[in-house]
Each structure stands twice: as structure tokens, then as C-alpha cells.
Amino acid sequence: QVQLVQSGDKSVQAGGSLRLACTTSGGTFSNYHMGWFRRAPGTDREFVAGINWRGDTTFYGDSVKGRFTISRDNAENTVYLQMNDLKLEHTSVYSCAADLVMAPNARYTGSYSRHPAMYDYWGQGTQVTVSA
């Protein structure tokens, strides 16, 4: 049974920074691509960032490119999302997700990483609230 445990809910003023963490247990962390998604009120789930199992390939959604950074520490079984210069529109529930890698040497692509249906396990979600 694979479980993903995320950071607690966070609040920050506009212009501030936060770092979310998601720790995986019950499986071999390096067997999973990892992703971050968000879902703001009244919106569909949106891809935020993805990272392959080795941590040498990353992809970002257009709305966060250059502002957010995804990283992973395989020794700690943890994936992070560093969020800088936060704005009101970044308020959302952020969820991490794990995708079991069936072919470790296969090419990791952005189109693959951004689809929620490709992920096998999900964290409980972290509410991020940005205030003026």
C-alpha cells in the first residue's frame, strides 16, 4: 500500500514564498515519477509540475513556469514544490501524485506528466491561501 503524505495547509501574503513537501511510503520511491497538481475553486485540475524518477527531467505548467520549482530527494522519499513570489491567483489545493514507472528507460514527456489519469497514488492535498 503506497501512501503519500503532504505538508499541512499553509497561508502566506502576496509576494511571499512557500515550500510544499510530499513524502511517500509503502513503495520504492525511485520507481515513481512524481507530479504536483492544483485545483482552485470553480476550476478543473491543473498541472503544476512533474519530475521523472531519476530527478533529471522536469516539466512545468505555463502558469507557474519560472516561479515554481519541483525537486526530489530520493534518499528521503520526498518530492518538493518551491513556490516563490506568490500571487492571489495561486490560491488553490495542491496535491502530489505518484506514477508507477513501467519502463524506467522510456522517454519522460511533458504531455504524459500533465495528465492526472496517469498517476496511481495521490496525497491528501494541501490548501495554499495567498492573501493581499
BELJO-V632056 format. One record per backbone hydrogen bond with DSSP energy under -1.0 kcal/mol. CO is the residue of the C=O (numbers start at 1). NH is the residue of the N-H. If there is no record, write none. Layout:
CO:NH
CO:NH
//
This chain:
3:25
5:23
10:129
12:131
13:16
16:86
18:83
20:81
21:7
22:79
23:5
25:3
28:31
29:32
31:101
33:99
34:51
35:97
36:48
36:49
37:95
38:46
39:93
40:43
46:38
48:61
49:36
50:59
51:34
57:52
59:50
61:64
61:65
64:67
64:68
67:84
69:82
71:80
73:76
73:78
77:24
78:73
79:22
80:71
81:20
82:69
83:18
86:15
87:90
88:91
92:128
93:39
94:126
95:37
96:123
97:35
98:120
98:121
99:33
103:106
109:113
110:114
112:115
115:118
116:119
121:98
126:94
127:10
128:92
129:12
131:14
//
